Amino acid sequence: MTAAGALGAAGLAAIMIMAGGIYDIGASKPHFAVTYWLLDFAKRRSIETQSFMIRAPRLDDPDMITLGAAHYLGGCRQCHGAPGAPRNPIASSMLPQPADLVRVAPTWTSPQLFWIVRNGLKYTGMPAWPDVTREDEVWALVAFLRALPTMSREQYARLSAGGLAPPQRSGREIAEFGAEAEALSRCGRCHDPPAPGAASALVPRLAGQSRAYLELALRDYAEGRRASGVMRPVVAELDNESIAILARYYGELPPMRGAAMPEDAGVKRGRTIAERGDLETGAPPCLACHGATSAATFPRLDGQSARYLESQLRFLKAGQRMGSIQSKIMTVIAARLSDEQIDSVTRYFASVQPPAKPAPSAHHAKGR
């Protein structure tokens, strides 16, 4: 009874403190030591419990690490810092302060990091992933966080910038626009880096796609019809004019040519599906919509990474891309393809070298 009375008195005192507004919740003053301990204890126990059943994929994949590095630069570095890039002073004035991930990331397991990145943390300013259905993107960032603590300044700069060199800028440009690494192209470091192998095989090559398709895809991301926690925050900052300019820029670039791939039995099976479809399952030929003379609102697939194409077909097959008309069409088609057929057809398109300059489609000829 004595213990119960003491607890009741403590609870009553806490309620009185809160109701009277005595406790200072301003971020300019630190918590009491016991408050820090209680919050950290509750946070760690919650994360350990919530992440218990999560199983991590292979995380030493260079393509995943590269993709995660590009997103970290734009979405995380300002608060959490990076090798050679301290966090923004505004983040240092937050309470609690965002973690120095070079030091703190190794204290969490990979499933725990995944849960934190995907779900965010209440009362810390740490947001949830913009689209929680894209667990592949979350794992890419976790792969980067696993590699981050051992990265040198030079390694981080090369990975996060996608091989792009910082621009040489005048004093006036720095005064007007700042000198942050964000001055580097947010699109270019993932989609058209100059150094061979600098791009992740998990992202598409945009050069040479039609302007109509690129505009449609960007608007689908911006309006949430196409899921991506990486793309949506970037595109949401663009107005219609900027989207049109970007689409025209990439549409006028010559297509990027991939590495040659031998035509083995799997690639030959993929060619058959691409050209003729599969009569048994009712899957139509891919080139009916994705060929050189197809509608401009469908993407060209030749020369794309097999890993990227495979991931998109699997998203479609699982019904994870249902927002746009094109996605709804492809969801039905992807469901008719076996895993072996998906592997074959994606390897086939990766083996096809795009022409130096894409042939105009029928829609292009009409001025679209």
C-alpha positions in Angstrom: 0.0 0.0 0.0 2.9 2.3 0.8 4.4 1.7 -2.7 1.1 2.2 -4.4 0.6 5.4 -2.5 4.0 6.6 -3.5 3.3 5.8 -7.2 0.0 7.6 -7.0 1.6 10.7 -5.5 4.2 10.7 -8.2 1.6 10.4 -10.9 -0.5 13.2 -9.3 2.6 15.4 -9.1 3.4 14.7 -12.8 -0.2 15.6 -13.8 0.0 18.8 -11.8 3.3 19.8 -13.4 1.9 19.1 -16.9 -1.4 20.9 -16.2 0.3 23.9 -14.8 2.7 24.3 -17.7 5.7 24.2 -15.4 7.7 21.8 -17.5 9.6 23.7 -20.2 9.2 21.9 -23.5 11.3 24.4 -25.5 14.1 22.8 -27.6 16.5 25.4 -26.3 16.8 23.6 -22.9 17.8 20.0 -22.5 15.7 17.3 -20.8 16.4 16.1 -17.3 18.9 13.1 -17.3 16.1 10.7 -16.2 13.9 12.0 -19.1 16.6 11.2 -21.6 17.1 7.7 -20.1 13.4 7.0 -20.2 12.9 8.2 -23.8 15.9 6.2 -25.0 14.9 3.1 -23.1 11.3 3.3 -24.5 12.6 3.9 -28.1 15.1 1.0 -28.1 12.6 -1.4 -26.6 9.9 -0.4 -29.1 12.3 -0.7 -32.1 13.7 -4.1 -30.9 10.2 -5.5 -30.6 8.7 -4.0 -33.8 11.6 -5.2 -35.9 11.9 -8.7 -34.4 10.3 -10.5 -37.4 12.0 -8.5 -40.2 14.6 -10.4 -42.2 17.3 -8.4 -44.1 18.2 -9.2 -47.7 21.8 -9.1 -48.9 23.1 -5.6 -48.2 26.6 -5.6 -49.7 25.1 -5.0 -53.1 26.9 -2.1 -54.8 23.8 -1.1 -56.7 21.7 -0.8 -53.5 24.5 1.1 -51.8 24.8 3.5 -54.7 21.1 4.2 -54.8 21.0 4.7 -51.1 23.9 7.1 -51.2 22.1 9.3 -53.8 19.0 9.5 -51.6 21.0 10.1 -48.4 22.6 13.2 -49.9 19.2 14.8 -50.7 17.0 13.5 -47.9 19.2 12.7 -44.8 22.6 14.4 -44.9 21.3 17.9 -43.8 20.2 16.5 -40.4 22.5 13.5 -39.9 25.8 14.7 -41.5 28.2 12.6 -43.6 32.0 12.1 -44.0 33.3 15.6 -44.8 29.8 17.2 -44.6 28.7 18.1 -41.1 25.0 18.4 -40.4 23.2 21.7 -40.8 23.4 24.0 -37.7 19.5 24.1 -37.6 19.5 20.3 -37.1 22.0 20.8 -34.3 19.4 23.0 -32.5 16.8 20.2 -32.5 15.9 18.3 -29.4 16.6 15.5 -29.5 19.4 16.1 -31.9 19.4 13.9 -35.0 21.9 11.0 -34.6 25.4 11.2 -36.1 24.8 8.1 -38.2 28.5 7.5 -38.9 28.8 6.7 -35.2 25.3 5.5 -34.3 24.3 3.3 -37.3 26.5 0.4 -36.2 24.6 0.3 -32.8 21.5 -0.9 -34.6 20.9 -4.1 -36.5 19.9 -4.0 -40.2 16.2 -4.9 -39.5 16.1 -2.2 -36.8 17.5 0.4 -39.2 14.9 -0.7 -41.8 12.1 -0.2 -39.3 13.4 3.2 -38.3 13.8 4.4 -41.9 10.4 3.0 -43.0 8.3 4.1 -40.0 10.1 7.2 -38.6 10.2 8.1 -34.9 7.6 10.1 -33.1 8.7 13.2 -31.1 12.1 13.3 -32.9 11.4 15.0 -36.2 12.4 11.7 -38.0 9.7 11.2 -40.8 8.4 8.0 -42.1 9.4 6.9 -45.6 7.2 8.9 -48.1 5.8 5.7 -49.5 6.0 2.7 -47.1 5.1 0.2 -49.9 8.5 0.7 -51.5 10.5 -1.5 -49.1 13.1 -2.0 -51.8 14.0 1.7 -51.5 14.2 1.5 -47.7 16.6 -1.4 -47.9 18.8 0.5 -50.4 19.2 3.2 -47.8 19.9 0.7 -45.1 22.6 -0.9 -47.3 24.2 2.6 -47.6 23.9 3.1 -43.8 25.7 -0.2 -43.2 28.6 0.9 -45.5 28.6 4.6 -44.2 30.7 4.2 -41.0 33.8 2.9 -43.0 33.5 5.4 -45.9 36.2 8.0 -46.4 35.3 11.5 -47.4 36.3 10.8 -51.0 34.3 7.6 -51.2 31.2 9.3 -49.9 31.5 12.2 -52.3 31.9 9.9 -55.2 29.0 7.7 -54.4 26.5 10.4 -53.4 27.3 12.6 -56.4 27.2 9.8 -58.9 30.5 10.8 -60.4 29.5 14.3 -61.1 32.1 17.0 -60.4 31.0 20.0 -58.2 30.3 22.9 -60.5 32.7 25.8 -60.8 30.7 28.8 -59.7 31.2 32.5 -59.4 30.9 34.5 -56.2 27.6 35.9 -57.4 26.2 32.5 -58.1 27.2 31.3 -54.6 25.6 34.4 -53.1 22.4 33.8 -54.9 22.1 30.1 -54.8 24.4 28.8 -52.1 27.4 26.5 -52.3 25.7 23.2 -51.1 26.3 19.9 -52.9 22.7 20.1 -53.7 23.7 22.4 -56.6 24.6 19.2 -58.4 21.8 17.8 -60.5 19.4 15.8 -58.4 18.4 13.9 -61.5 21.9 13.5 -63.0 23.6 11.8 -60.1 21.2 8.8 -60.5 20.1 8.8 -64.1 22.9 10.1 -66.3 26.2 10.2 -64.4 29.3 10.6 -66.6 31.5 7.9 -65.1 30.9 4.4 -66.4 29.4 2.2 -63.6 28.5 5.3 -61.4 24.8 4.7 -61.9 22.9 2.1 -59.9 21.4 -0.8 -62.0 18.2 -0.3 -60.0 17.3 3.0 -61.7 16.2 3.6 -65.3 18.2 5.3 -68.0 16.2 8.3 -69.1 18.2 9.5 -72.1 16.4 9.0 -75.4 12.9 8.3 -73.8 10.1 10.2 -75.4 9.2 13.6 -74.0 5.6 12.5 -73.7 6.5 9.4 -71.6 8.9 11.3 -69.3 6.3 14.1 -68.6 3.7 11.5 -67.8 6.0 9.6 -65.5 7.1 12.7 -63.6 3.5 13.8 -63.1 2.5 10.3 -61.9 5.3 10.5 -59.3 4.4 14.1 -58.3 0.7 13.2 -57.8 1.2 9.9 -56.1 -0.1 7.6 -58.9 3.3 6.0 -59.1 4.9 4.9 -55.8 8.4 6.0 -54.8 9.7 7.5 -51.6 12.8 8.6 -53.5 11.1 10.2 -56.6 8.0 11.8 -55.1 9.8 14.3 -52.8 12.1 15.4 -55.7 9.4 15.8 -58.3 6.9 17.4 -55.9 9.2 20.5 -55.9 8.8 20.9 -59.7 6.2 23.0 -61.4 4.7 22.0 -64.9 7.3 24.2 -66.7 10.2 22.5 -64.9 8.8 19.0 -65.7 8.4 19.9 -69.4 12.0 21.2 -69.5 13.4 18.1 -67.8 11.4 15.8 -70.2 12.7 17.7 -73.2 16.3 17.6 -72.0 16.4 13.8 -71.5 14.3 13.2 -74.6 16.9 14.9 -76.7 19.9 13.0 -75.3 21.2 10.0 -77.2 20.3 6.8 -75.5 22.9 5.3 -73.1 24.3 2.1 -74.4 24.7 -0.8 -72.0 27.3 -3.6 -71.9 27.0 -6.3 -74.6 25.3 -9.5 -73.4 25.7 -12.9 -75.1 22.5 -14.4 -76.5 22.1 -17.5 -74.4 19.0 -19.7 -74.2 17.4 -17.4 -71.6 17.8 -14.3 -73.8 16.4 -16.2 -76.8 13.3 -17.1 -74.8 13.0 -13.5 -73.9 13.3 -12.4 -77.5 10.4 -14.8 -78.3 8.2 -13.3 -75.6 9.1 -9.7 -76.6 8.3 -10.4 -80.3 5.5 -12.9 -80.1 4.2 -13.0 -76.6 2.9 -16.2 -74.9 -0.1 -17.8 -76.5 -0.6 -20.2 -73.6 -1.0 -17.5 -70.9 -2.3 -14.7 -73.2 0.6 -12.4 -72.6 0.9 -10.1 -75.6 4.3 -9.3 -77.3 6.2 -6.6 -75.4 7.2 -4.8 -78.6 3.6 -4.1 -79.4 3.7 -1.3 -77.0 7.5 -0.8 -76.3 8.9 -1.0 -79.8 10.5 1.8 -81.8 7.2 2.8 -83.5 4.9 2.5 -80.5 3.0 5.2 -78.8 5.1 7.9 -77.2 3.5 7.5 -73.8 5.1 4.0 -73.4 8.8 3.7 -72.4 11.5 2.2 -74.6 13.0 -0.9 -72.9 16.0 -1.7 -75.0 19.3 -1.1 -73.2 17.7 -0.7 -69.8 19.3 -2.6 -66.9 17.9 -6.1 -66.4 17.7 -5.6 -62.7 15.6 -2.4 -63.1 13.2 -4.0 -65.5 12.9 -7.1 -63.4 12.1 -5.0 -60.3 9.4 -3.1 -62.1 7.7 -6.2 -63.5 7.7 -7.8 -60.0 6.1 -4.6 -58.6 3.4 -4.8 -61.3 2.9 -8.5 -60.8 2.3 -7.9 -57.1 -0.2 -5.1 -57.8 2.1 -2.4 -56.3 1.8 0.0 -59.3 -1.9 0.5 -59.9 -2.2 4.3 -60.0 -1.9 5.1 -63.8 -3.7 3.6 -66.8 -0.4 2.2 -68.2 0.3 0.5 -64.8 -3.1 -1.1 -64.7 -2.6 -2.5 -68.2 0.8 -3.8 -67.3 -0.4 -5.3 -64.0 -2.6 -7.7 -65.9 0.2 -8.6 -68.4 2.9 -9.0 -65.7 0.5 -11.4 -63.8 0.6 -13.7 -66.8 4.4 -14.0 -66.8 6.2 -16.6 -64.7 9.4 -15.7 -62.7 11.5 -17.5 -65.4 9.8 -15.5 -68.2 10.4 -12.3 -66.3 14.1 -13.1 -66.0 14.3 -14.1 -69.7 12.5 -11.0 -71.1 14.3 -8.5 -68.9 17.7 -10.0 -69.9 16.7 -9.9 -73.5 15.9 -6.1 -73.4 19.1 -5.5 -71.5 21.0 -7.2 -74.3 19.5 -5.0 -77.0 21.6 -2.0 -77.8 19.4 1.1 -78.5 20.1 3.0 -81.7 22.4 6.0 -81.5 19.3 8.2 -82.0 15.8 6.8 -81.3 13.5 6.4 -84.3 10.5 8.8 -84.1 7.3 7.0 -83.2 4.0 7.5 -85.0 3.0 10.0 -82.3 6.3 11.9 -82.7 5.6 12.2 -86.3 2.4 14.0 -85.5 4.2 16.5 -83.4 3.6 15.1 -80.0 
